[in-house]
Amino acid sequence: MLPGFYAMTISFMPSSEQYFSTLNYSLANEDTALELALLKEGAGHVVCVAGSGGRAMPLLAKKPTRLTCVDLSEAQLHLTELRMEAVRALSNEEYVSFFGYLPNPATPGQRKTLFARIRPRLSEGARASFEKSFEQAQWDSLLYAGRWERTFAKLAKLNQALTGAAGAGVFECRTMEEQRRYLEERFPWRRFRWVLRLAGNAAVFNALLYGGHFPKKNIAESMPRFYEGAYRRLFARGLARANFFLQISFFGRIRYPEANPVECDFQVLNAAREALKCCTVEYRSGDFLQGHAADPLVDFFSVSDAVSYLAGEQEKGYLQALRSRMAPRGLVIARYYLRVCEGLDLSGFEEVAAQYQAPIEAEKVQMYRVAVYRKKD
């Protein structure tokens, strides 16, 4: 029964997939609340890997002078631009609704009307891309259209089949004490471990998402044990009801608005809108290791988990490649997924993650080892 069901699971795809097929991320696979906790107000130059834009846009809330969003994917840069311009053009409620977040996701007609207000602000490339894609998708939300989001929608089907109502019940808990008791007494850990064994391996992720480029694991733990530890941390450190990654893992989407990520926070949106009046935002296609000679020195560099895919001399020397671009005491925030850089040259940097343990432990994905490097004076 399981193999047949599993085959059915991995063939499931949301209706908008074919129209947004070039997107790797459309919501978020990281919690930018971590970067917000580390980024100082009024920094000079901030650089970040763009991703869906959901990890880049909130950085505006700290009012940097310049924000450079870099990505290998033009589609991701266009989506980042869409989020930035939506902040300018829409109210907070409209922004959350336009992207399809709860509690009031826009209908297709409403989304079309809202896009008409964003459209004039977009670059020619982004405008043409979204006009075509939204029309073909009949103005469906793109929130769960990325490859990462579609992958977790498929894995959530398997999770639902094996853990059922007992697994989903943890999301009804309203206090941490209630959740602790539920996890001890009612949560189906044995069946959840089967989910992790079946889904949590390189072969599955390569087939569904990574196309053979899954990170080369060098941590000692087995993958199922690693994933179980991460989920246990998430359950122990906050309500499942308020965690977007836990809900995507169990339902394939956000089911409760308490779990909306930081980009939906009205204080963040208000601050980002104000910052856009004076912050220079640039979208740059390419590798995060590449810089321009005319760039101002970087005070804060969020490289996402891109470092997990480096190898050889690049893996050892990526900090040195960034060193000449960094301002004194500038921070580099890196997320390592299933591996840590081997032989990393720390010359000119110091590892200071221990100074930021509280926001690192509060991060709502917990699939990464977070490293924070500070350039020495």
Contacts in CASP RR format, 6 or more apart in sequence:
PFRMAT RR
TARGET T0000
AUTHOR 0000-0000-0000
METHOD contacts of the structure
MODEL  1
MLPGFYAMTISFMPSSEQYFSTLNYSLANEDTALELALLKEGAGHVVCVA
GSGGRAMPLLAKKPTRLTCVDLSEAQLHLTELRMEAVRALSNEEYVSFFG
YLPNPATPGQRKTLFARIRPRLSEGARASFEKSFEQAQWDSLLYAGRWER
TFAKLAKLNQALTGAAGAGVFECRTMEEQRRYLEERFPWRRFRWVLRLAG
NAAVFNALLYGGHFPKKNIAESMPRFYEGAYRRLFARGLARANFFLQISF
FGRIRYPEANPVECDFQVLNAAREALKCCTVEYRSGDFLQGHAADPLVDF
FSVSDAVSYLAGEQEKGYLQALRSRMAPRGLVIARYYLRVCEGLDLSGFE
EVAAQYQAPIEAEKVQMYRVAVYRKKD
2 198 0 8 1.000
5 158 0 8 1.000
5 161 0 8 1.000
6 158 0 8 1.000
6 198 0 8 1.000
8 157 0 8 1.000
9 154 0 8 1.000
9 155 0 8 1.000
9 157 0 8 1.000
9 158 0 8 1.000
9 161 0 8 1.000
10 154 0 8 1.000
10 204 0 8 1.000
10 207 0 8 1.000
10 208 0 8 1.000
12 153 0 8 1.000
12 154 0 8 1.000
12 157 0 8 1.000
13 150 0 8 1.000
13 153 0 8 1.000
13 154 0 8 1.000
14 144 0 8 1.000
14 145 0 8 1.000
14 150 0 8 1.000
14 153 0 8 1.000
15 137 0 8 1.000
15 140 0 8 1.000
16 137 0 8 1.000
16 140 0 8 1.000
16 141 0 8 1.000
16 142 0 8 1.000
16 144 0 8 1.000
16 145 0 8 1.000
17 145 0 8 1.000
17 146 0 8 1.000
17 150 0 8 1.000
18 136 0 8 1.000
19 133 0 8 1.000
19 134 0 8 1.000
19 136 0 8 1.000
19 137 0 8 1.000
19 140 0 8 1.000
19 145 0 8 1.000
20 26 0 8 1.000
20 75 0 8 1.000
20 133 0 8 1.000
20 137 0 8 1.000
20 142 0 8 1.000
20 145 0 8 1.000
20 146 0 8 1.000
21 147 0 8 1.000
22 73 0 8 1.000
22 74 0 8 1.000
22 75 0 8 1.000
23 52 0 8 1.000
23 73 0 8 1.000
23 75 0 8 1.000
23 76 0 8 1.000
23 79 0 8 1.000
23 142 0 8 1.000
23 145 0 8 1.000
23 146 0 8 1.000
23 147 0 8 1.000
24 51 0 8 1.000
24 73 0 8 1.000
24 75 0 8 1.000
24 76 0 8 1.000
24 146 0 8 1.000
24 147 0 8 1.000
24 148 0 8 1.000
25 51 0 8 1.000
25 52 0 8 1.000
25 76 0 8 1.000
25 146 0 8 1.000
25 147 0 8 1.000
25 148 0 8 1.000
25 149 0 8 1.000
26 52 0 8 1.000
26 79 0 8 1.000
26 142 0 8 1.000
26 143 0 8 1.000
26 144 0 8 1.000
26 145 0 8 1.000
26 146 0 8 1.000
26 148 0 8 1.000
26 149 0 8 1.000
27 52 0 8 1.000
27 54 0 8 1.000
27 143 0 8 1.000
27 144 0 8 1.000
27 146 0 8 1.000
27 148 0 8 1.000
27 149 0 8 1.000
27 244 0 8 1.000
27 248 0 8 1.000
27 261 0 8 1.000
28 52 0 8 1.000
28 54 0 8 1.000
28 55 0 8 1.000
28 244 0 8 1.000
28 261 0 8 1.000
28 263 0 8 1.000
29 148 0 8 1.000
29 245 0 8 1.000
29 365 0 8 1.000
30 55 0 8 1.000
30 304 0 8 1.000
30 305 0 8 1.000
30 335 0 8 1.000
30 363 0 8 1.000
30 365 0 8 1.000
30 368 0 8 1.000
31 245 0 8 1.000
31 261 0 8 1.000
31 262 0 8 1.000
31 363 0 8 1.000
31 364 0 8 1.000
31 365 0 8 1.000
32 54 0 8 1.000
32 55 0 8 1.000
32 56 0 8 1.000
32 58 0 8 1.000
32 59 0 8 1.000
32 261 0 8 1.000
32 262 0 8 1.000
32 263 0 8 1.000
33 58 0 8 1.000
33 261 0 8 1.000
33 262 0 8 1.000
33 359 0 8 1.000
33 362 0 8 1.000
33 363 0 8 1.000
33 364 0 8 1.000
34 333 0 8 1.000
34 359 0 8 1.000
34 360 0 8 1.000
34 362 0 8 1.000
34 363 0 8 1.000
34 370 0 8 1.000
35 48 0 8 1.000
35 55 0 8 1.000
35 58 0 8 1.000
35 59 0 8 1.000
35 300 0 8 1.000
35 302 0 8 1.000
35 333 0 8 1.000
36 58 0 8 1.000
36 59 0 8 1.000
36 61 0 8 1.000
36 62 0 8 1.000
36 262 0 8 1.000
36 268 0 8 1.000
37 356 0 8 1.000
37 358 0 8 1.000
37 359 0 8 1.000
38 300 0 8 1.000
38 331 0 8 1.000
38 333 0 8 1.000
38 356 0 8 1.000
38 359 0 8 1.000
38 372 0 8 1.000
39 46 0 8 1.000
39 59 0 8 1.000
39 62 0 8 1.000
39 64 0 8 1.000
39 300 0 8 1.000
39 331 0 8 1.000
40 62 0 8 1.000
40 299 0 8 1.000
40 300 0 8 1.000
41 62 0 8 1.000
41 63 0 8 1.000
42 62 0 8 1.000
42 63 0 8 1.000
42 64 0 8 1.000
42 65 0 8 1.000
43 62 0 8 1.000
43 64 0 8 1.000
43 65 0 8 1.000
43 299 0 8 1.000
43 300 0 8 1.000
44 64 0 8 1.000
44 65 0 8 1.000
44 66 0 8 1.000
44 296 0 8 1.000
44 299 0 8 1.000
44 327 0 8 1.000
45 64 0 8 1.000
45 65 0 8 1.000
45 66 0 8 1.000
45 68 0 8 1.000
45 295 0 8 1.000
45 296 0 8 1.000
45 297 0 8 1.000
45 298 0 8 1.000
45 299 0 8 1.000
45 300 0 8 1.000
45 327 0 8 1.000
46 59 0 8 1.000
46 62 0 8 1.000
46 64 0 8 1.000
46 66 0 8 1.000
46 67 0 8 1.000
46 68 0 8 1.000
46 298 0 8 1.000
46 299 0 8 1.000
46 300 0 8 1.000
46 301 0 8 1.000
46 302 0 8 1.000
47 67 0 8 1.000
47 68 0 8 1.000
47 70 0 8 1.000
47 288 0 8 1.000
47 298 0 8 1.000
47 300 0 8 1.000
47 301 0 8 1.000
47 302 0 8 1.000
48 55 0 8 1.000
48 56 0 8 1.000
48 59 0 8 1.000
48 67 0 8 1.000
48 68 0 8 1.000
48 69 0 8 1.000
48 70 0 8 1.000
48 301 0 8 1.000
48 302 0 8 1.000
48 303 0 8 1.000
48 304 0 8 1.000
49 55 0 8 1.000
49 56 0 8 1.000
49 69 0 8 1.000
49 70 0 8 1.000
49 71 0 8 1.000
49 288 0 8 1.000
49 302 0 8 1.000
49 303 0 8 1.000
49 304 0 8 1.000
49 306 0 8 1.000
50 56 0 8 1.000
50 69 0 8 1.000
50 70 0 8 1.000
50 71 0 8 1.000
50 76 0 8 1.000
50 77 0 8 1.000
50 79 0 8 1.000
50 80 0 8 1.000
50 283 0 8 1.000
51 71 0 8 1.000
51 73 0 8 1.000
51 76 0 8 1.000
51 79 0 8 1.000
51 80 0 8 1.000
51 304 0 8 1.000
52 76 0 8 1.000
52 79 0 8 1.000
52 80 0 8 1.000
52 83 0 8 1.000
52 146 0 8 1.000
53 69 0 8 1.000
53 76 0 8 1.000
53 79 0 8 1.000
53 80 0 8 1.000
53 83 0 8 1.000
53 84 0 8 1.000
53 263 0 8 1.000
54 80 0 8 1.000
54 83 0 8 1.000
54 261 0 8 1.000
54 263 0 8 1.000
55 302 0 8 1.000
55 304 0 8 1.000
56 67 0 8 1.000
56 69 0 8 1.000
56 80 0 8 1.000
56 83 0 8 1.000
57 80 0 8 1.000
57 83 0 8 1.000
57 84 0 8 1.000
57 87 0 8 1.000
57 263 0 8 1.000
57 272 0 8 1.000
58 262 0 8 1.000
58 263 0 8 1.000
58 265 0 8 1.000
58 268 0 8 1.000
58 272 0 8 1.000
59 67 0 8 1.000
59 300 0 8 1.000
59 302 0 8 1.000
60 67 0 8 1.000
60 84 0 8 1.000
60 87 0 8 1.000
60 271 0 8 1.000
60 272 0 8 1.000
60 275 0 8 1.000
60 276 0 8 1.000
60 279 0 8 1.000
60 281 0 8 1.000
61 267 0 8 1.000
61 268 0 8 1.000
61 271 0 8 1.000
61 272 0 8 1.000
61 275 0 8 1.000
62 271 0 8 1.000
62 275 0 8 1.000
63 271 0 8 1.000
63 274 0 8 1.000
63 275 0 8 1.000
63 278 0 8 1.000
63 279 0 8 1.000
64 275 0 8 1.000
64 279 0 8 1.000
64 299 0 8 1.000
64 300 0 8 1.000
65 278 0 8 1.000
65 279 0 8 1.000
65 280 0 8 1.000
65 296 0 8 1.000
66 279 0 8 1.000
66 280 0 8 1.000
66 281 0 8 1.000
66 282 0 8 1.000
66 296 0 8 1.000
67 279 0 8 1.000
67 280 0 8 1.000
67 281 0 8 1.000
67 282 0 8 1.000
68 281 0 8 1.000
68 282 0 8 1.000
68 284 0 8 1.000
68 295 0 8 1.000
69 77 0 8 1.000
69 80 0 8 1.000
69 281 0 8 1.000
69 282 0 8 1.000
69 283 0 8 1.000
69 284 0 8 1.000
70 284 0 8 1.000
70 285 0 8 1.000
70 286 0 8 1.000
70 287 0 8 1.000
70 288 0 8 1.000
70 290 0 8 1.000
71 77 0 8 1.000
71 80 0 8 1.000
71 284 0 8 1.000
71 285 0 8 1.000
71 286 0 8 1.000
72 285 0 8 1.000
72 286 0 8 1.000
72 287 0 8 1.000
74 285 0 8 1.000
75 129 0 8 1.000
77 126 0 8 1.000
77 283 0 8 1.000
77 284 0 8 1.000
77 285 0 8 1.000
78 123 0 8 1.000
78 125 0 8 1.000
78 126 0 8 1.000
78 129 0 8 1.000
78 130 0 8 1.000
79 142 0 8 1.000
80 283 0 8 1.000
81 122 0 8 1.000
81 123 0 8 1.000
81 126 0 8 1.000
81 283 0 8 1.000
82 118 0 8 1.000
82 122 0 8 1.000
82 126 0 8 1.000
82 130 0 8 1.000
83 99 0 8 1.000
83 263 0 8 1.000
84 276 0 8 1.000
84 281 0 8 1.000
85 118 0 8 1.000
85 121 0 8 1.000
85 122 0 8 1.000
86 95 0 8 1.000
86 98 0 8 1.000
86 99 0 8 1.000
86 114 0 8 1.000
86 118 0 8 1.000
87 95 0 8 1.000
87 269 0 8 1.000
87 272 0 8 1.000
87 273 0 8 1.000
87 276 0 8 1.000
88 121 0 8 1.000
88 273 0 8 1.000
88 276 0 8 1.000
89 117 0 8 1.000
89 118 0 8 1.000
89 121 0 8 1.000
90 98 0 8 1.000
90 114 0 8 1.000
90 117 0 8 1.000
90 118 0 8 1.000
92 266 0 8 1.000
92 269 0 8 1.000
92 270 0 8 1.000
93 104 0 8 1.000
94 114 0 8 1.000
95 264 0 8 1.000
95 269 0 8 1.000
96 104 0 8 1.000
96 260 0 8 1.000
96 264 0 8 1.000
97 104 0 8 1.000
97 105 0 8 1.000
97 106 0 8 1.000
97 110 0 8 1.000
97 114 0 8 1.000
98 106 0 8 1.000
98 111 0 8 1.000
98 114 0 8 1.000
98 115 0 8 1.000
98 118 0 8 1.000
99 141 0 8 1.000
99 142 0 8 1.000
99 143 0 8 1.000
100 106 0 8 1.000
100 141 0 8 1.000
100 143 0 8 1.000
101 143 0 8 1.000
101 254 0 8 1.000
101 257 0 8 1.000
101 260 0 8 1.000
101 264 0 8 1.000
102 254 0 8 1.000
102 255 0 8 1.000
102 256 0 8 1.000
102 257 0 8 1.000
102 260 0 8 1.000
103 257 0 8 1.000
105 141 0 8 1.000
105 143 0 8 1.000
106 114 0 8 1.000
106 141 0 8 1.000
108 138 0 8 1.000
108 139 0 8 1.000
108 140 0 8 1.000
109 139 0 8 1.000
111 134 0 8 1.000
111 139 0 8 1.000
111 141 0 8 1.000
112 134 0 8 1.000
112 139 0 8 1.000
115 130 0 8 1.000
115 134 0 8 1.000
115 139 0 8 1.000
119 127 0 8 1.000
119 130 0 8 1.000
119 131 0 8 1.000
122 130 0 8 1.000
123 283 0 8 1.000
133 142 0 8 1.000
134 140 0 8 1.000
134 142 0 8 1.000
137 145 0 8 1.000
143 149 0 8 1.000
143 253 0 8 1.000
144 150 0 8 1.000
144 153 0 8 1.000
144 252 0 8 1.000
144 253 0 8 1.000
147 209 0 8 1.000
148 209 0 8 1.000
149 248 0 8 1.000
149 252 0 8 1.000
151 205 0 8 1.000
151 208 0 8 1.000
151 209 0 8 1.000
152 248 0 8 1.000
152 249 0 8 1.000
152 252 0 8 1.000
153 248 0 8 1.000
153 252 0 8 1.000
153 253 0 8 1.000
154 208 0 8 1.000
155 195 0 8 1.000
155 199 0 8 1.000
155 208 0 8 1.000
155 249 0 8 1.000
156 248 0 8 1.000
156 249 0 8 1.000
156 250 0 8 1.000
156 251 0 8 1.000
156 252 0 8 1.000
158 195 0 8 1.000
158 198 0 8 1.000
158 199 0 8 1.000
159 192 0 8 1.000
159 195 0 8 1.000
159 199 0 8 1.000
159 249 0 8 1.000
159 250 0 8 1.000
160 168 0 8 1.000
160 250 0 8 1.000
160 251 0 8 1.000
162 188 0 8 1.000
162 191 0 8 1.000
162 192 0 8 1.000
162 194 0 8 1.000
162 195 0 8 1.000
163 188 0 8 1.000
163 191 0 8 1.000
163 192 0 8 1.000
163 195 0 8 1.000
163 250 0 8 1.000
164 188 0 8 1.000
166 186 0 8 1.000
166 187 0 8 1.000
166 188 0 8 1.000
166 191 0 8 1.000
167 187 0 8 1.000
167 188 0 8 1.000
167 192 0 8 1.000
167 250 0 8 1.000
168 250 0 8 1.000
168 251 0 8 1.000
169 182 0 8 1.000
169 186 0 8 1.000
170 179 0 8 1.000
170 182 0 8 1.000
170 183 0 8 1.000
170 187 0 8 1.000
170 235 0 8 1.000
170 240 0 8 1.000
171 240 0 8 1.000
171 241 0 8 1.000
171 246 0 8 1.000
171 247 0 8 1.000
171 250 0 8 1.000
171 255 0 8 1.000
171 256 0 8 1.000
172 241 0 8 1.000
173 179 0 8 1.000
173 182 0 8 1.000
173 239 0 8 1.000
173 240 0 8 1.000
173 241 0 8 1.000
174 239 0 8 1.000
174 241 0 8 1.000
175 239 0 8 1.000
176 238 0 8 1.000
176 239 0 8 1.000
179 235 0 8 1.000
179 238 0 8 1.000
179 239 0 8 1.000
179 240 0 8 1.000
180 236 0 8 1.000
183 235 0 8 1.000
192 228 0 8 1.000
192 231 0 8 1.000
193 224 0 8 1.000
193 228 0 8 1.000
196 223 0 8 1.000
196 224 0 8 1.000
196 227 0 8 1.000
196 228 0 8 1.000
196 231 0 8 1.000
197 224 0 8 1.000
198 204 0 8 1.000
200 223 0 8 1.000
200 224 0 8 1.000
200 227 0 8 1.000
201 223 0 8 1.000
201 224 0 8 1.000
202 214 0 8 1.000
202 217 0 8 1.000
202 223 0 8 1.000
205 214 0 8 1.000
206 212 0 8 1.000
206 213 0 8 1.000
206 214 0 8 1.000
213 309 0 8 1.000
215 308 0 8 1.000
215 309 0 8 1.000
215 337 0 8 1.000
215 338 0 8 1.000
215 339 0 8 1.000
216 311 0 8 1.000
216 339 0 8 1.000
217 223 0 8 1.000
217 338 0 8 1.000
217 339 0 8 1.000
218 338 0 8 1.000
218 339 0 8 1.000
218 340 0 8 1.000
218 342 0 8 1.000
219 226 0 8 1.000
219 338 0 8 1.000
219 339 0 8 1.000
219 340 0 8 1.000
223 338 0 8 1.000
226 338 0 8 1.000
227 367 0 8 1.000
230 366 0 8 1.000
230 367 0 8 1.000
231 246 0 8 1.000
231 249 0 8 1.000
231 366 0 8 1.000
233 361 0 8 1.000
233 366 0 8 1.000
234 240 0 8 1.000
234 243 0 8 1.000
234 245 0 8 1.000
234 246 0 8 1.000
234 364 0 8 1.000
234 365 0 8 1.000
234 366 0 8 1.000
235 246 0 8 1.000
237 361 0 8 1.000
237 362 0 8 1.000
237 366 0 8 1.000
239 258 0 8 1.000
240 246 0 8 1.000
240 247 0 8 1.000
241 256 0 8 1.000
241 258 0 8 1.000
241 259 0 8 1.000
242 256 0 8 1.000
242 258 0 8 1.000
242 259 0 8 1.000
243 259 0 8 1.000
243 364 0 8 1.000
244 254 0 8 1.000
244 259 0 8 1.000
244 260 0 8 1.000
244 261 0 8 1.000
244 364 0 8 1.000
245 364 0 8 1.000
245 365 0 8 1.000
245 366 0 8 1.000
246 259 0 8 1.000
246 364 0 8 1.000
247 253 0 8 1.000
247 254 0 8 1.000
247 255 0 8 1.000
247 256 0 8 1.000
247 259 0 8 1.000
248 254 0 8 1.000
254 260 0 8 1.000
261 364 0 8 1.000
262 268 0 8 1.000
263 269 0 8 1.000
288 303 0 8 1.000
288 304 0 8 1.000
288 306 0 8 1.000
289 314 0 8 1.000
289 318 0 8 1.000
289 321 0 8 1.000
289 322 0 8 1.000
291 325 0 8 1.000
295 325 0 8 1.000
297 325 0 8 1.000
297 326 0 8 1.000
297 327 0 8 1.000
298 322 0 8 1.000
298 325 0 8 1.000
298 326 0 8 1.000
298 327 0 8 1.000
298 330 0 8 1.000
299 326 0 8 1.000
299 327 0 8 1.000
299 330 0 8 1.000
299 331 0 8 1.000
300 330 0 8 1.000
300 331 0 8 1.000
300 333 0 8 1.000
301 322 0 8 1.000
301 325 0 8 1.000
301 326 0 8 1.000
301 330 0 8 1.000
301 331 0 8 1.000
301 332 0 8 1.000
301 333 0 8 1.000
302 333 0 8 1.000
303 318 0 8 1.000
303 332 0 8 1.000
303 333 0 8 1.000
303 334 0 8 1.000
303 335 0 8 1.000
304 334 0 8 1.000
304 335 0 8 1.000
305 334 0 8 1.000
305 335 0 8 1.000
305 336 0 8 1.000
305 337 0 8 1.000
305 368 0 8 1.000
307 315 0 8 1.000
307 318 0 8 1.000
307 334 0 8 1.000
307 335 0 8 1.000
307 336 0 8 1.000
307 341 0 8 1.000
308 335 0 8 1.000
308 336 0 8 1.000
308 337 0 8 1.000
308 338 0 8 1.000
308 339 0 8 1.000
310 318 0 8 1.000
310 341 0 8 1.000
314 321 0 8 1.000
315 341 0 8 1.000
315 342 0 8 1.000
315 343 0 8 1.000
315 344 0 8 1.000
316 341 0 8 1.000
316 342 0 8 1.000
316 343 0 8 1.000
316 344 0 8 1.000
316 345 0 8 1.000
317 344 0 8 1.000
317 345 0 8 1.000
318 341 0 8 1.000
318 344 0 8 1.000
319 332 0 8 1.000
319 344 0 8 1.000
319 345 0 8 1.000
319 346 0 8 1.000
319 347 0 8 1.000
319 349 0 8 1.000
319 373 0 8 1.000
320 345 0 8 1.000
320 347 0 8 1.000
322 332 0 8 1.000
323 347 0 8 1.000
323 348 0 8 1.000
323 349 0 8 1.000
323 375 0 8 1.000
326 332 0 8 1.000
326 375 0 8 1.000
327 375 0 8 1.000
328 375 0 8 1.000
328 376 0 8 1.000
328 377 0 8 1.000
329 374 0 8 1.000
329 375 0 8 1.000
329 376 0 8 1.000
329 377 0 8 1.000
330 374 0 8 1.000
330 375 0 8 1.000
331 352 0 8 1.000
331 372 0 8 1.000
331 373 0 8 1.000
331 374 0 8 1.000
331 375 0 8 1.000
332 349 0 8 1.000
332 372 0 8 1.000
332 373 0 8 1.000
332 374 0 8 1.000
332 375 0 8 1.000
333 370 0 8 1.000
333 371 0 8 1.000
333 372 0 8 1.000
334 370 0 8 1.000
334 371 0 8 1.000
334 372 0 8 1.000
334 373 0 8 1.000
335 368 0 8 1.000
335 369 0 8 1.000
335 370 0 8 1.000
335 371 0 8 1.000
336 368 0 8 1.000
336 369 0 8 1.000
336 370 0 8 1.000
336 371 0 8 1.000
337 367 0 8 1.000
337 368 0 8 1.000
340 369 0 8 1.000
340 371 0 8 1.000
346 373 0 8 1.000
348 375 0 8 1.000
348 376 0 8 1.000
349 373 0 8 1.000
349 374 0 8 1.000
349 375 0 8 1.000
349 376 0 8 1.000
350 373 0 8 1.000
350 374 0 8 1.000
350 376 0 8 1.000
351 371 0 8 1.000
351 372 0 8 1.000
351 373 0 8 1.000
352 372 0 8 1.000
352 373 0 8 1.000
352 374 0 8 1.000
353 360 0 8 1.000
353 370 0 8 1.000
353 371 0 8 1.000
353 372 0 8 1.000
355 372 0 8 1.000
356 372 0 8 1.000
360 370 0 8 1.000
363 370 0 8 1.000
END
